[in-house]
């Protein structure tokens, strides 16, 4: 699996939404993901976000 690594600090708005940076959205569109999955990192204060291939790891 190829990987796109980036980091950003985002806030959750009053409706529970997170803003996705444009460079990340471009990668998501290029890969054809129709859904994103977010998993909390166990060893960092971070999240892993990706398509179904993220769940295969």
Secondary structure, 3 states (H helix, E strand, C coil): CCCCCCCCCCCECCCCCECCCHHHHHHHHHHCCCCCEEEECCCCCCEEEECHHHHCC
